Amino acid sequence: MIKINRYMRRIAAPGALLFGLGTLTLLGGCNKMMDVDSRHIVNEENKWKDINDARGSLMGVYGLLRSALAQDNAHWMYGELRGGDFTAVNKRDLEVIISGDLNSSYALVQNLSNWRKFYAVINAANLFIEKSGQIVTLDAQYTSLNNKIDVAQMRVIKGFCYYLLARTWGDVPIWDKAYEGNFPSIKQSSEKEVLAYAEQEVKAAKDILPFVYADLTDPIYPAQYYFGQDRAAWNGVLFNRLSANAILAHIAASSNNYLGASIYADYVLTNAGKGGAAFIESSNLTNANGFFFNSSNSQLVAFPFKWSANEASYQGHLEQLTLASPLVSKAIPDIYIPTDRIVQIFDEPSDVRFQITSTGEPQSTYFSNLGGLYPIFSKIKVIREGVSGADGSLPLFSSAIVFSRLEEIALLKAESLVVLGQNDEAKGLLDQVRKSRGLAEAPAGNLLDQIFSERRRELMGEGWRWYDLVRYNKIKRDNAAFNTLIDQKGIFWPVAKEALNNNKALKQNPYWL
């Protein structure tokens, strides 16, 4: 049996500091794990005595969530590789994920099939919700308002985890309290029930959260410091009110509640300025020290690996899979997008992301080595401290895992509006994103197809391709093969054998029987 707290300690941080907290020991080799003091991961040994326990435990839960997404490059394996645009180079385990052969016996596939890393996050969040309030009576520095906001963050994290679980496995168990010892034997709730629970958790917390932490002008929680640090330390690190609404927009879309998705997305777009979020210029999106470097409030939902806090790592970054010489000391990338597919995807002139000029020459801010056998996807290339042209002989990366940004939310709102029959407003949002990348207004044609085509271009490498295909085909229902995947739950991953063996109340997704 897997012991909950032992597992939480083991996965705490993949090759990285726990958001600058905890006692660490960097082991030899870039691809090894960090040893994190379990005191800073919520567990039964935490005495919940003072503000430092609250801070360490809060950040420990964020660290566990970051680890769950980074471990085995899960964020991209689930969302970018399966059915996506990338091709693997001599990596059979990556090939089977791309092709959807998820019953494969490869260790990587088996590890990714296991949802326990997300339940470690949920258990830690539940324990914080249950125990952290007692610190208020023991340490005057930790106020009831501070605790209320911290608990709200934990509820959003819980809701976010259940959303991730539902979109990856469909039917999963719901834990509404913390457990110690072995993982509990709880039967699965339906995907619909899980998404409803996720929405309930986030909705209950969203109006408690501030727009900005440690800012005297914030209308919710005006304060100069949060846990003793100023705004710069927290920008893009903690879930705020915009984060919660962005997550709710996606929960609603996954629930086929496109009215709700449009409302939540509109809230994010309308109130972006209050949270310090902005649309990203093309040059900033692809710079080594641009959008994906460090952290910022324009990363609506994200998990940074700050170089300044010694959080850089080799694993847990797309660059580990996509970069090669001359950017890093690696002959060929593990995955790449073939040139003919690039030309097919970016099929309009003047697109700054990729275009064929009037002289027939390719120009791109997304790709390098376009004349070579393996074009290098270099949109995200934060090597060490994010210096452009940095020597790649020590391939440590410090790029953030970004779940959502304003361009993504604008396109999600456009998708929602098309489903609701509000095409004019939807086209306006689509054109806003297109124009920011050098394109003209969208030509006449199928607007839904154009929106998803733009998501394919704009969000390439950010973990959305598979989930976009799922939503698109649920709306269209005109692809017989994909309809079979949807109806037989083949869009989900199989439940890991370990989970089935440890919990006899679980059932395998029918497609994978």
NORCOR-V913381 format. One record per pair of residues at least 24 apart in sequence whose C-alpha atoms are under 10 Angstrom apart, sorted by the first residue. I is the first residue (numbers start at 1). J is the second residue. Records with the same first field share a line. If there is no record, write none. Layout:
# NORCOR-V913381
I: J + J
This chain:
# NORCOR-V913381
1: 181 + 182 + 183 + 498 + 499 + 501 + 502 + 503
2: 116 + 181 + 182 + 183 + 498 + 499 + 502
3: 180 + 181 + 182 + 183
4: 43 + 116 + 117 + 119 + 120 + 123 + 124 + 179 + 180 + 181 + 182 + 183 + 184
5: 38 + 41 + 42 + 43 + 44 + 45 + 120 + 123 + 124 + 179 + 180 + 181 + 182 + 183
6: 38 + 43 + 120 + 181 + 182
7: 116 + 117 + 120
8: 38 + 41 + 42 + 43 + 60 + 61 + 64 + 116 + 117 + 118 + 119 + 120 + 121 + 123 + 124
9: 35 + 36 + 37 + 38 + 39 + 40 + 41 + 42 + 43 + 60 + 64 + 120
10: 34 + 35 + 36 + 38 + 64 + 117
11: 35 + 36 + 63 + 64 + 65 + 66 + 67 + 68 + 71 + 117 + 120
12: 36 + 37 + 38 + 40 + 41 + 60 + 61 + 62 + 63 + 64 + 65 + 66 + 67 + 68 + 71 + 117 + 120 + 121
13: 60 + 63 + 64 + 65 + 66 + 67 + 68 + 70 + 71 + 311 + 313 + 316
14: 63 + 64 + 66 + 67 + 68 + 69 + 70 + 71 + 72 + 73 + 311 + 312 + 313 + 314 + 315 + 316
15: 67 + 70 + 71 + 305 + 311 + 312 + 313 + 314 + 315 + 316 + 396
16: 63 + 67 + 305 + 306 + 307 + 309 + 310 + 311 + 312 + 313 + 314 + 315 + 316 + 398
17: 63 + 305 + 306 + 307 + 309 + 310 + 311 + 312 + 313
18: 56 + 59 + 60 + 61 + 62 + 63 + 64 + 66 + 67 + 305 + 309 + 310 + 311
19: 56 + 59 + 60 + 62 + 63 + 66 + 237 + 303 + 304 + 305 + 306 + 309 + 310 + 311
20: 56 + 59 + 63 + 305 + 306 + 307 + 308 + 309 + 310 + 311
21: 55 + 56 + 57 + 59 + 60 + 63 + 309
22: 56 + 59 + 60
29: 314
30: 312 + 313 + 314 + 315 + 394 + 395 + 396
31: 313 + 314 + 315 + 316 + 395 + 396
32: 313 + 314 + 315
33: 313 + 314 + 315
34: 313
36: 60
41: 121 + 124
42: 120 + 121 + 123 + 124 + 125 + 126 + 127 + 128 + 131
43: 123 + 124 + 127 + 128 + 178 + 179 + 180
44: 124 + 127 + 179 + 180 + 181
46: 131
47: 131 + 132 + 134 + 135
48: 128 + 131 + 132 + 133 + 134 + 135 + 136 + 138 + 139
49: 132 + 134 + 135 + 136 + 137 + 138 + 139
50: 132 + 134 + 135 + 136 + 137 + 138 + 139 + 140 + 141 + 142
51: 132 + 135 + 136 + 138 + 139 + 140 + 141 + 142 + 143 + 146 + 147 + 227
52: 135 + 139 + 141 + 142 + 227
53: 132 + 135
54: 128 + 131 + 132 + 133 + 135 + 136 + 142 + 146 + 147 + 150 + 227
55: 142 + 150 + 226 + 227 + 228
57: 124 + 125 + 127 + 128 + 132
58: 124 + 125 + 128 + 132 + 150 + 151 + 153 + 154 + 238
59: 237 + 238
60: 121 + 124 + 125
61: 120 + 121 + 122 + 123 + 124 + 125 + 126 + 127 + 128 + 153 + 154 + 157
62: 121 + 124 + 125 + 153 + 154 + 157 + 237 + 238 + 239 + 303
63: 121 + 303
64: 117 + 118 + 119 + 120 + 121 + 122 + 124 + 125
65: 117 + 118 + 119 + 120 + 121 + 122 + 124 + 157 + 158 + 160 + 161 + 303
66: 118 + 121 + 302 + 303 + 304 + 305 + 316 + 400 + 401
67: 117 + 118 + 121 + 303 + 316
68: 112 + 115 + 116 + 117 + 118 + 119 + 120 + 121 + 161 + 316
69: 117 + 118 + 164 + 303 + 316 + 317 + 401
70: 303 + 315 + 316 + 317 + 318 + 401
71: 111 + 112 + 117 + 315 + 316 + 317
72: 108 + 109 + 111 + 112 + 315 + 316 + 317
73: 108 + 112 + 315 + 316 + 317 + 318 + 320 + 321
74: 108 + 111 + 112 + 113 + 316 + 317 + 463
75: 164 + 316 + 317 + 318 + 401 + 402 + 403 + 462 + 463 + 464
76: 316 + 317 + 318 + 321 + 401 + 461 + 462 + 463 + 464 + 465 + 466
77: 108 + 109 + 112 + 318 + 463 + 466
78: 112 + 113 + 164 + 167 + 168 + 463 + 464 + 465 + 466 + 467 + 492 + 493
79: 167 + 168 + 461 + 462 + 463 + 464 + 465 + 466 + 467 + 468 + 469
80: 318 + 459 + 460 + 461 + 462 + 463 + 464 + 465 + 466 + 467 + 468
81: 335 + 461 + 463 + 464 + 465 + 466
82: 465 + 466 + 467 + 491
83: 465 + 466 + 467 + 469
84: 337 + 456 + 460 + 461 + 463 + 464 + 465 + 466 + 467 + 468 + 469
85: 335 + 336 + 337 + 338 + 341 + 342 + 345 + 456 + 460 + 461 + 465 + 466
86: 322 + 334 + 335 + 336 + 337 + 338 + 341 + 377 + 460 + 461
87: 334 + 335 + 336 + 337 + 338 + 374
88: 321 + 322 + 333 + 334 + 335 + 336 + 337
89: 332 + 333 + 334 + 335 + 336 + 374
90: 332 + 333 + 334 + 335
91: 334 + 335
94: 334 + 335
95: 335
98: 466
100: 490 + 491 + 492 + 493
101: 493 + 512
102: 490 + 492 + 493 + 494 + 512
103: 493 + 494 + 495 + 496 + 512 + 513
109: 493 + 494 + 496
110: 494 + 495 + 496 + 497 + 498
111: 496 + 498
112: 493 + 494 + 495 + 496
113: 168 + 169 + 492 + 493 + 494 + 495 + 496 + 497 + 498 + 499
114: 169 + 493 + 494 + 495 + 496 + 497 + 498 + 499 + 500
115: 164 + 165 + 168 + 169 + 172 + 493 + 495 + 496 + 498 + 499
116: 183 + 496 + 498 + 499
118: 158 + 161 + 162 + 164 + 165
119: 158 + 161 + 162 + 165 + 173 + 174 + 175 + 183
120: 178 + 179 + 183
121: 154 + 157 + 158 + 161
122: 154 + 155 + 157 + 158 + 159 + 160 + 161 + 162 + 174 + 175 + 176 + 177 + 178
123: 158 + 175 + 176 + 177 + 178 + 179 + 180 + 183
124: 154 + 158 + 177 + 178 + 179
125: 151 + 153 + 154 + 155 + 156 + 157 + 158 + 177 + 178
126: 151 + 154 + 155 + 157 + 158 + 175 + 176 + 177 + 178 + 179
127: 154 + 177 + 178 + 179 + 180
128: 154 + 155 + 178
129: 153 + 154 + 155 + 177 + 178
130: 177 + 178
131: 178
141: 227
142: 227
145: 208 + 221
146: 221 + 226 + 227
148: 205 + 208 + 209
149: 205 + 206 + 207 + 208 + 209 + 210 + 220 + 221 + 240
150: 205 + 208 + 209 + 238 + 239
151: 205 + 208 + 209
152: 201 + 202 + 203 + 204 + 205 + 206 + 207 + 208 + 209 + 239 + 240 + 244
153: 202 + 205 + 206 + 208 + 209 + 238 + 239 + 240 + 241 + 244
154: 201 + 202 + 205 + 239
155: 198 + 200 + 201 + 202 + 203 + 204 + 205 + 206 + 244
156: 198 + 199 + 200 + 201 + 202 + 203 + 204 + 205 + 206 + 209 + 239 + 240 + 241 + 243 + 244 + 245 + 247 + 248
157: 198 + 201 + 202 + 239 + 244 + 247
158: 197 + 198 + 199 + 201 + 202
159: 194 + 195 + 196 + 197 + 198 + 199 + 200 + 201 + 202 + 203 + 205 + 244 + 247 + 248 + 251
160: 195 + 198 + 199 + 201 + 202 + 244 + 247 + 248 + 250 + 251
161: 198
162: 191 + 194 + 195 + 196 + 197 + 198 + 199 + 201 + 251
163: 191 + 194 + 195 + 196 + 197 + 198 + 199 + 247 + 248 + 250 + 251 + 252 + 254
164: 195 + 198 + 251
165: 191 + 194 + 195 + 198 + 492 + 493
166: 190 + 191 + 192 + 193 + 194 + 195 + 198 + 251 + 254 + 492
167: 191 + 194 + 195 + 251 + 254 + 467 + 470 + 491 + 492 + 493
168: 467 + 491 + 492 + 493 + 494 + 495
169: 489 + 490 + 491 + 492 + 493 + 494 + 495 + 508 + 509
170: 194 + 195 + 489 + 490 + 491 + 492 + 493 + 494 + 495 + 509
171: 195 + 489 + 492 + 495 + 506 + 507 + 508 + 509
172: 495 + 506 + 507
173: 505 + 506
174: 198
182: 502
183: 499 + 502 + 503
184: 502 + 503 + 505
185: 499 + 500 + 502 + 503 + 504 + 505 + 506
186: 503 + 504 + 505 + 506
187: 503 + 504 + 505 + 506 + 507
188: 505 + 506 + 507
189: 506
191: 254 + 255
192: 254 + 255
193: 255
195: 248 + 251 + 252 + 254 + 255
196: 251 + 252 + 255
198: 247 + 248 + 251 + 252
199: 244 + 247 + 248 + 249 + 250 + 251 + 252 + 255
200: 248
201: 248
202: 243 + 244 + 245 + 247 + 248 + 251
203: 244 + 245 + 247 + 248
205: 240 + 241 + 244
206: 239 + 240 + 241 + 242 + 243 + 244 + 245 + 248
207: 240 + 241 + 242 + 244 + 245
208: 240 + 241
209: 239 + 240 + 241 + 242 + 243 + 244
210: 239 + 240 + 241 + 242 + 274 + 275
211: 239 + 240 + 241 + 242 + 243 + 271 + 272 + 273 + 274 + 275 + 276 + 277 + 297
212: 236 + 238 + 239 + 240 + 241 + 242 + 274 + 275 + 276 + 297
213: 237 + 238 + 239 + 240 + 275
217: 274
218: 274 + 275
219: 274
232: 295 + 296 + 297
233: 295 + 296
234: 295 + 296 + 297
235: 275 + 276 + 277 + 294 + 295 + 296 + 297 + 298 + 299 + 300
236: 275 + 276 + 277 + 294 + 295 + 296 + 297 + 298 + 299 + 300 + 301 + 302 + 303 + 304 + 400 + 402
237: 294 + 295 + 296 + 297 + 299 + 300 + 301 + 302 + 303 + 304 + 305 + 306 + 400
238: 297 + 300 + 301 + 302 + 303
239: 297 + 300 + 301 + 302 + 303
240: 275 + 297 + 300 + 301
241: 267 + 268 + 271 + 272 + 274 + 275 + 300
242: 267 + 268 + 269 + 271 + 272 + 274 + 275 + 276 + 277 + 297 + 298 + 300 + 301
243: 268 + 275 + 297 + 299 + 300 + 301 + 302 + 403 + 404 + 405
244: 268 + 300 + 301
245: 300
246: 300 + 301 + 403 + 404 + 405 + 406 + 408 + 409 + 412
247: 300 + 301 + 403 + 404 + 409
249: 409 + 412 + 413 + 416
250: 404 + 409 + 412 + 413
252: 416
253: 412 + 413 + 415 + 416 + 471
254: 467 + 470 + 471 + 474
255: 471
256: 416 + 419 + 471 + 474 + 475
257: 416 + 419
258: 412 + 413 + 415 + 416 + 417 + 418 + 419 + 420
259: 413 + 416 + 417 + 419 + 420
260: 413 + 416
261: 409 + 412 + 413 + 415 + 416 + 417
262: 409 + 410 + 412 + 413 + 414 + 415 + 416 + 417 + 420
263: 413 + 416 + 417
264: 409 + 413
265: 406 + 408 + 409 + 410 + 411 + 412 + 413 + 414 + 416
266: 409 + 410 + 412 + 413 + 414
268: 300 + 405 + 406 + 409 + 410
269: 406 + 407 + 409 + 410 + 413
272: 297 + 298 + 300 + 406
273: 297 + 298
275: 300
276: 300
277: 405 + 406
278: 405 + 406 + 407
279: 405 + 406 + 407 + 408 + 410 + 433 + 436
280: 405 + 406 + 407 + 433 + 436 + 437
281: 436 + 437
282: 352 + 353 + 365 + 366 + 436 + 437 + 438 + 458
283: 352 + 353 + 365 + 437
285: 365 + 366 + 379 + 380
286: 353 + 365 + 366 + 367 + 378 + 379 + 380 + 381 + 382
287: 365 + 378 + 379 + 380 + 381 + 382 + 386 + 387 + 388
288: 378 + 379 + 380 + 381 + 382 + 383 + 384 + 385 + 386 + 387 + 388 + 389 + 390 + 398 + 399
289: 380 + 381 + 382 + 383 + 384 + 385 + 386 + 387 + 388 + 398 + 399
290: 380 + 381 + 382 + 386 + 387 + 388 + 399
291: 380 + 382 + 399 + 400 + 402
292: 379 + 380 + 381 + 382 + 386 + 398 + 399 + 400 + 401 + 402
293: 380 + 381 + 382 + 383 + 384 + 385 + 386 + 387 + 397 + 398 + 399 + 400 + 401
294: 382 + 385 + 386 + 398 + 399 + 400
295: 399 + 400 + 401 + 402
296: 400
297: 405
298: 402 + 404 + 405 + 406
299: 400 + 401 + 402 + 403 + 404 + 405 + 406
300: 402 + 403 + 404 + 405 + 406 + 408 + 409
301: 401 + 402 + 403 + 404 + 405
302: 400 + 401 + 402 + 403 + 404 + 405
303: 399 + 400 + 401 + 402 + 403
304: 398 + 399 + 400 + 401 + 402
305: 397 + 398 + 399 + 400 + 401
306: 384 + 385 + 397 + 398 + 399 + 400
307: 382 + 383 + 384 + 385 + 386 + 396 + 397 + 398 + 399
308: 384 + 385 + 398
310: 384 + 385 + 398
311: 384 + 396 + 397 + 398 + 399
312: 382 + 383 + 384 + 385 + 395 + 396 + 397 + 398 + 399 + 400
313: 383 + 384 + 395 + 396 + 397 + 398 + 399
314: 383 + 384 + 394 + 395 + 396 + 397 + 398
315: 395 + 396 + 397
316: 397 + 398 + 399 + 400 + 401
317: 380 + 381 + 382 + 396 + 397 + 398 + 399 + 400 + 401
318: 377 + 378 + 380 + 381 + 382 + 397 + 399 + 400 + 401 + 461 + 462 + 463
319: 376 + 377 + 378 + 379 + 380 + 381 + 382 + 383 + 395 + 396 + 397 + 398 + 399 + 461
320: 381 + 395 + 396 + 397
321: 377
322: 375 + 376 + 377 + 378 + 379 + 380 + 381 + 461
323: 368 + 375 + 376 + 377 + 378 + 379 + 380 + 381 + 383 + 392 + 395
324: 368 + 369 + 374 + 375 + 376 + 377 + 378 + 392
325: 368 + 369 + 376 + 392 + 393
326: 368 + 369 + 376 + 389 + 391 + 392 + 393
327: 368 + 376 + 378 + 381 + 383 + 388 + 389 + 390 + 391 + 392 + 393 + 395
328: 381 + 383 + 389 + 390 + 391 + 392 + 393 + 394 + 395 + 396
329: 391 + 392 + 393 + 394 + 395
330: 392 + 393 + 395
332: 373 + 374 + 375 + 376
333: 374 + 375 + 376 + 377
334: 374 + 376
335: 374 + 375 + 376 + 377
336: 367 + 373 + 374 + 375 + 376 + 377
337: 367 + 374 + 375 + 376 + 377
338: 370 + 373 + 374 + 375 + 376
339: 367 + 370 + 371 + 372 + 373 + 374 + 375
342: 367 + 370 + 375 + 457
345: 453 + 454 + 456 + 457
346: 453 + 454 + 456 + 457
348: 438 + 439 + 440
349: 438 + 439 + 440
350: 437 + 438 + 439 + 440
351: 434 + 435 + 436 + 437 + 438 + 439 + 440 + 457
352: 436 + 437 + 438 + 439
353: 379 + 437 + 438 + 457 + 458
354: 437 + 457
366: 457 + 458 + 460 + 461
377: 460 + 461
378: 461
379: 460 + 461 + 462
380: 460 + 461 + 462
401: 462 + 463
402: 462 + 463
403: 459 + 462 + 463 + 464
404: 459 + 462 + 463 + 464
405: 459
406: 433
407: 432 + 433 + 434 + 436 + 455 + 458 + 459
408: 433 + 454 + 455 + 458 + 459 + 464
411: 451 + 452 + 454 + 455 + 458
412: 451 + 452 + 455 + 468
414: 447 + 448 + 451 + 452
415: 447 + 448 + 449 + 450 + 451 + 452 + 455 + 471 + 472
416: 448
417: 448
418: 447 + 448 + 451
419: 448 + 475
423: 447 + 448
426: 451
427: 451
430: 454 + 455
433: 458
434: 458
448: 472 + 475 + 476
449: 476
466: 491
467: 491
484: 511
485: 511
486: 511
487: 511
488: 512
